[in-house]
Amino acid sequence: MSCKPCSREPKRSCSAYLFFALENRAKEAATNPTLSNRSLVSHLGELWRGMKPEDRLKYQDQATSDKQRYERQSEEFKREGRFYDEAGEVVVLEDNRKGKKGEVQVKRGRKKPIEVTN
């Protein structure tokens, strides 16, 4: 669910529909075991489109908070060079100017950390 060029960048935010699908996919797959993956996704889309706006509020609130999280982490990443692991925990890398083999070196002007191979 993440579209990120560098694995150390913050994970992109999810839409309200994705939160809905994550919560309901297993339940719908259990109640409709004959559906293929493609049909299951179509069925979830139909359920989403048929929901009342007040029922969607829960998922929209989750999406809003996730978007705020992404914007905050993205700003920190751009400003301070903070990286995040898969769990969303901050990983601080030291700026290794000597470039020892196998260590990550962060250079100014680059969007991604590079592997130094001497």
Secondary structure, 3 states (H helix, E strand, C coil): CCCCCCCCCCCCCCCHHHHHHHHHHHHHHHHCCCCCHHHHHHHHHHHHHCCCHHHHHHHHHHHHHHHHHHHHHHHHHHHHCCEECCCCCEECCCCCCCCCCCCEECCCCCCCCEECCC
